[in-house]
Amino acid sequence: MAAWEPIASILLVAHDPLQSAHLVQALLEDGLEVLQRPFPLQGGTLLPPAAEARSVALVILVWPALAGDPTVACAAVARWRRSDGVTPLLVLPDQADEEDRAALLDSGADDVLANPLLSLRECVARCRAILRRVRQRSDPRGPAQAGLDSSLLEVGPLRLDRRQCRVSLDGQDVNLTPREFRLLECFMLHPGQALSREQLIEQVWGPDYGGDSKSVDVHVLWLRRKLDVAAAKPKLFITVRGVGYRLDPPRS
């Protein structure tokens, strides 16, 4: 068993119980509780409803090749992520090249690992990394604030509800993509603090993201178009030269 303490259970969605048995055993040996849900090949709900998923710390989706190509997987992940922008998701496709993995990440997966049974130790390590990021986001202000309800974030006219996956500006709902939602969440957890592109990639895209920092610039641009345009001056998002970006809480 690992020396760290798990924060909650893991929900594993898989088709072949014999194939996933090794993964379940590896997770159990690492001190994690594993709940299982069958992969519906003949219709039905692919991933659990948001209310069920939020009772666990991480959802693992094992995507079999017979369920469709990565394009189908991306669509399924995107549909679920629109209903739940909070619960972390690790996708384990039977087959996926670099382009497929990037597409799954952009669709809303927190991490992707192809052929997981060939590297169970790496799979468990990736689970631990995701859970660490969850723990850091849950208590961003340190242990003194532990136990406080952090589902609702407010910075000036911005309001982000993590449970309902809703964002509002001056009381008006704003539609964000899953990636934009998590990027804004990261900024709102650190108001007034300059965040580097590397920090944002680590928290939003994950440490194994294979793209470059231009993705951060593009997504910040999209946030500005949706939020800064509607907000009263001064602008909410500030470019910090040589560092990255900062969410400026409006002065009262």
Contacts in CASP RR format, 6 or more apart in sequence:
PFRMAT RR
TARGET T0000
AUTHOR 0000-0000-0000
METHOD contacts of the structure
MODEL  1
MAAWEPIASILLVAHDPLQSAHLVQALLEDGLEVLQRPFPLQGGTLLPPA
AEARSVALVILVWPALAGDPTVACAAVARWRRSDGVTPLLVLPDQADEED
RAALLDSGADDVLANPLLSLRECVARCRAILRRVRQRSDPRGPAQAGLDS
SLLEVGPLRLDRRQCRVSLDGQDVNLTPREFRLLECFMLHPGQALSREQL
IEQVWGPDYGGDSKSVDVHVLWLRRKLDVAAAKPKLFITVRGVGYRLDPP
RS
1 29 0 8 1.000
1 30 0 8 1.000
1 31 0 8 1.000
2 30 0 8 1.000
2 31 0 8 1.000
2 128 0 8 1.000
4 128 0 8 1.000
6 31 0 8 1.000
6 32 0 8 1.000
6 33 0 8 1.000
6 57 0 8 1.000
6 131 0 8 1.000
7 57 0 8 1.000
7 131 0 8 1.000
7 134 0 8 1.000
7 135 0 8 1.000
8 33 0 8 1.000
8 55 0 8 1.000
8 56 0 8 1.000
8 57 0 8 1.000
8 58 0 8 1.000
9 32 0 8 1.000
9 33 0 8 1.000
9 34 0 8 1.000
9 35 0 8 1.000
9 55 0 8 1.000
9 56 0 8 1.000
9 57 0 8 1.000
10 27 0 8 1.000
10 32 0 8 1.000
10 33 0 8 1.000
10 34 0 8 1.000
10 35 0 8 1.000
10 56 0 8 1.000
10 57 0 8 1.000
10 58 0 8 1.000
10 59 0 8 1.000
10 60 0 8 1.000
10 127 0 8 1.000
11 34 0 8 1.000
11 35 0 8 1.000
11 36 0 8 1.000
11 37 0 8 1.000
11 48 0 8 1.000
11 52 0 8 1.000
11 53 0 8 1.000
11 56 0 8 1.000
11 58 0 8 1.000
11 59 0 8 1.000
11 60 0 8 1.000
12 20 0 8 1.000
12 23 0 8 1.000
12 24 0 8 1.000
12 27 0 8 1.000
12 34 0 8 1.000
12 35 0 8 1.000
12 36 0 8 1.000
12 37 0 8 1.000
12 60 0 8 1.000
12 62 0 8 1.000
13 36 0 8 1.000
13 37 0 8 1.000
13 38 0 8 1.000
13 39 0 8 1.000
13 46 0 8 1.000
13 47 0 8 1.000
13 48 0 8 1.000
13 59 0 8 1.000
13 60 0 8 1.000
13 61 0 8 1.000
13 62 0 8 1.000
14 20 0 8 1.000
14 23 0 8 1.000
14 36 0 8 1.000
14 38 0 8 1.000
14 39 0 8 1.000
14 60 0 8 1.000
14 62 0 8 1.000
15 38 0 8 1.000
15 39 0 8 1.000
15 41 0 8 1.000
15 62 0 8 1.000
15 64 0 8 1.000
15 66 0 8 1.000
15 67 0 8 1.000
16 64 0 8 1.000
17 36 0 8 1.000
19 62 0 8 1.000
19 117 0 8 1.000
20 36 0 8 1.000
20 62 0 8 1.000
22 117 0 8 1.000
22 120 0 8 1.000
23 60 0 8 1.000
23 62 0 8 1.000
23 116 0 8 1.000
23 117 0 8 1.000
23 120 0 8 1.000
23 123 0 8 1.000
24 34 0 8 1.000
24 36 0 8 1.000
26 120 0 8 1.000
26 121 0 8 1.000
26 123 0 8 1.000
26 124 0 8 1.000
27 34 0 8 1.000
27 124 0 8 1.000
27 127 0 8 1.000
28 34 0 8 1.000
30 124 0 8 1.000
30 127 0 8 1.000
30 128 0 8 1.000
32 127 0 8 1.000
35 56 0 8 1.000
37 48 0 8 1.000
39 46 0 8 1.000
39 61 0 8 1.000
39 62 0 8 1.000
39 64 0 8 1.000
39 67 0 8 1.000
40 46 0 8 1.000
41 64 0 8 1.000
41 66 0 8 1.000
41 67 0 8 1.000
46 61 0 8 1.000
46 76 0 8 1.000
46 80 0 8 1.000
47 53 0 8 1.000
47 59 0 8 1.000
47 61 0 8 1.000
47 76 0 8 1.000
47 77 0 8 1.000
47 80 0 8 1.000
47 89 0 8 1.000
48 59 0 8 1.000
49 83 0 8 1.000
50 83 0 8 1.000
50 84 0 8 1.000
50 86 0 8 1.000
50 87 0 8 1.000
50 165 0 8 1.000
53 59 0 8 1.000
53 84 0 8 1.000
53 87 0 8 1.000
54 84 0 8 1.000
54 86 0 8 1.000
54 87 0 8 1.000
54 163 0 8 1.000
56 87 0 8 1.000
57 88 0 8 1.000
57 131 0 8 1.000
57 134 0 8 1.000
58 87 0 8 1.000
58 88 0 8 1.000
58 89 0 8 1.000
58 90 0 8 1.000
58 127 0 8 1.000
58 130 0 8 1.000
58 131 0 8 1.000
58 134 0 8 1.000
59 87 0 8 1.000
59 88 0 8 1.000
59 89 0 8 1.000
59 90 0 8 1.000
60 89 0 8 1.000
60 90 0 8 1.000
60 92 0 8 1.000
60 127 0 8 1.000
61 77 0 8 1.000
61 89 0 8 1.000
61 90 0 8 1.000
61 91 0 8 1.000
61 92 0 8 1.000
62 92 0 8 1.000
62 94 0 8 1.000
62 116 0 8 1.000
63 70 0 8 1.000
63 73 0 8 1.000
63 91 0 8 1.000
63 92 0 8 1.000
63 93 0 8 1.000
63 94 0 8 1.000
64 94 0 8 1.000
65 93 0 8 1.000
65 94 0 8 1.000
65 95 0 8 1.000
67 73 0 8 1.000
70 93 0 8 1.000
70 95 0 8 1.000
70 96 0 8 1.000
70 100 0 8 1.000
70 103 0 8 1.000
70 104 0 8 1.000
71 103 0 8 1.000
73 91 0 8 1.000
73 93 0 8 1.000
73 104 0 8 1.000
73 107 0 8 1.000
74 103 0 8 1.000
74 104 0 8 1.000
74 106 0 8 1.000
74 107 0 8 1.000
75 107 0 8 1.000
77 89 0 8 1.000
77 91 0 8 1.000
77 104 0 8 1.000
77 107 0 8 1.000
77 108 0 8 1.000
77 109 0 8 1.000
78 107 0 8 1.000
78 108 0 8 1.000
78 178 0 8 1.000
80 89 0 8 1.000
81 89 0 8 1.000
81 107 0 8 1.000
81 108 0 8 1.000
81 178 0 8 1.000
82 165 0 8 1.000
82 178 0 8 1.000
83 165 0 8 1.000
84 165 0 8 1.000
85 162 0 8 1.000
85 165 0 8 1.000
85 178 0 8 1.000
85 181 0 8 1.000
85 182 0 8 1.000
86 162 0 8 1.000
86 163 0 8 1.000
86 165 0 8 1.000
88 110 0 8 1.000
88 130 0 8 1.000
88 131 0 8 1.000
88 133 0 8 1.000
88 134 0 8 1.000
89 108 0 8 1.000
89 109 0 8 1.000
89 110 0 8 1.000
90 109 0 8 1.000
90 110 0 8 1.000
90 111 0 8 1.000
90 112 0 8 1.000
90 113 0 8 1.000
90 126 0 8 1.000
90 127 0 8 1.000
90 130 0 8 1.000
91 104 0 8 1.000
91 109 0 8 1.000
91 111 0 8 1.000
91 112 0 8 1.000
91 113 0 8 1.000
92 112 0 8 1.000
92 113 0 8 1.000
92 114 0 8 1.000
92 116 0 8 1.000
92 123 0 8 1.000
93 100 0 8 1.000
93 104 0 8 1.000
93 112 0 8 1.000
93 114 0 8 1.000
94 114 0 8 1.000
94 115 0 8 1.000
95 114 0 8 1.000
95 115 0 8 1.000
96 104 0 8 1.000
96 112 0 8 1.000
96 114 0 8 1.000
98 210 0 8 1.000
100 114 0 8 1.000
101 112 0 8 1.000
101 114 0 8 1.000
102 210 0 8 1.000
102 211 0 8 1.000
104 112 0 8 1.000
105 111 0 8 1.000
105 112 0 8 1.000
105 205 0 8 1.000
105 209 0 8 1.000
106 179 0 8 1.000
107 178 0 8 1.000
108 178 0 8 1.000
108 179 0 8 1.000
110 130 0 8 1.000
110 206 0 8 1.000
111 126 0 8 1.000
111 129 0 8 1.000
111 130 0 8 1.000
111 206 0 8 1.000
111 208 0 8 1.000
113 119 0 8 1.000
113 122 0 8 1.000
113 123 0 8 1.000
113 126 0 8 1.000
116 122 0 8 1.000
116 123 0 8 1.000
126 208 0 8 1.000
129 206 0 8 1.000
129 207 0 8 1.000
133 202 0 8 1.000
133 203 0 8 1.000
133 206 0 8 1.000
136 203 0 8 1.000
137 185 0 8 1.000
137 186 0 8 1.000
137 189 0 8 1.000
137 203 0 8 1.000
138 150 0 8 1.000
139 145 0 8 1.000
139 146 0 8 1.000
139 147 0 8 1.000
139 150 0 8 1.000
140 150 0 8 1.000
140 189 0 8 1.000
140 190 0 8 1.000
150 162 0 8 1.000
151 161 0 8 1.000
151 162 0 8 1.000
151 163 0 8 1.000
152 159 0 8 1.000
152 160 0 8 1.000
152 161 0 8 1.000
152 162 0 8 1.000
152 163 0 8 1.000
153 159 0 8 1.000
153 160 0 8 1.000
153 162 0 8 1.000
153 185 0 8 1.000
153 188 0 8 1.000
153 189 0 8 1.000
154 160 0 8 1.000
154 188 0 8 1.000
155 187 0 8 1.000
155 188 0 8 1.000
155 191 0 8 1.000
155 236 0 8 1.000
155 247 0 8 1.000
155 249 0 8 1.000
156 249 0 8 1.000
156 250 0 8 1.000
157 169 0 8 1.000
157 170 0 8 1.000
157 171 0 8 1.000
157 231 0 8 1.000
157 232 0 8 1.000
157 250 0 8 1.000
158 167 0 8 1.000
158 168 0 8 1.000
158 169 0 8 1.000
158 184 0 8 1.000
158 188 0 8 1.000
158 227 0 8 1.000
158 236 0 8 1.000
159 167 0 8 1.000
159 168 0 8 1.000
159 169 0 8 1.000
159 171 0 8 1.000
160 166 0 8 1.000
160 167 0 8 1.000
160 181 0 8 1.000
160 184 0 8 1.000
160 185 0 8 1.000
160 188 0 8 1.000
161 167 0 8 1.000
162 185 0 8 1.000
165 181 0 8 1.000
166 173 0 8 1.000
167 173 0 8 1.000
167 174 0 8 1.000
167 176 0 8 1.000
167 181 0 8 1.000
167 184 0 8 1.000
168 174 0 8 1.000
169 227 0 8 1.000
169 230 0 8 1.000
169 231 0 8 1.000
170 230 0 8 1.000
170 231 0 8 1.000
172 230 0 8 1.000
174 226 0 8 1.000
174 227 0 8 1.000
174 230 0 8 1.000
175 226 0 8 1.000
176 184 0 8 1.000
176 223 0 8 1.000
176 226 0 8 1.000
177 222 0 8 1.000
179 204 0 8 1.000
179 219 0 8 1.000
180 219 0 8 1.000
180 222 0 8 1.000
180 223 0 8 1.000
180 226 0 8 1.000
182 203 0 8 1.000
182 204 0 8 1.000
183 200 0 8 1.000
183 204 0 8 1.000
183 216 0 8 1.000
183 219 0 8 1.000
183 220 0 8 1.000
183 223 0 8 1.000
184 223 0 8 1.000
184 227 0 8 1.000
186 195 0 8 1.000
186 200 0 8 1.000
186 203 0 8 1.000
186 204 0 8 1.000
187 195 0 8 1.000
187 237 0 8 1.000
187 245 0 8 1.000
187 247 0 8 1.000
188 247 0 8 1.000
190 247 0 8 1.000
191 247 0 8 1.000
191 248 0 8 1.000
191 249 0 8 1.000
192 246 0 8 1.000
192 247 0 8 1.000
192 248 0 8 1.000
192 249 0 8 1.000
193 246 0 8 1.000
194 240 0 8 1.000
194 243 0 8 1.000
194 244 0 8 1.000
194 245 0 8 1.000
194 246 0 8 1.000
195 243 0 8 1.000
195 244 0 8 1.000
195 245 0 8 1.000
195 246 0 8 1.000
196 243 0 8 1.000
196 244 0 8 1.000
197 213 0 8 1.000
197 216 0 8 1.000
197 217 0 8 1.000
197 244 0 8 1.000
198 213 0 8 1.000
200 216 0 8 1.000
200 244 0 8 1.000
200 245 0 8 1.000
201 209 0 8 1.000
201 213 0 8 1.000
201 215 0 8 1.000
201 216 0 8 1.000
205 211 0 8 1.000
205 215 0 8 1.000
209 215 0 8 1.000
216 244 0 8 1.000
216 245 0 8 1.000
220 237 0 8 1.000
220 245 0 8 1.000
223 237 0 8 1.000
224 235 0 8 1.000
224 237 0 8 1.000
227 236 0 8 1.000
227 237 0 8 1.000
228 235 0 8 1.000
228 236 0 8 1.000
228 237 0 8 1.000
232 250 0 8 1.000
234 248 0 8 1.000
234 250 0 8 1.000
235 248 0 8 1.000
236 247 0 8 1.000
236 248 0 8 1.000
236 250 0 8 1.000
237 245 0 8 1.000
237 246 0 8 1.000
237 247 0 8 1.000
237 248 0 8 1.000
238 245 0 8 1.000
238 246 0 8 1.000
238 247 0 8 1.000
238 248 0 8 1.000
239 245 0 8 1.000
240 246 0 8 1.000
END
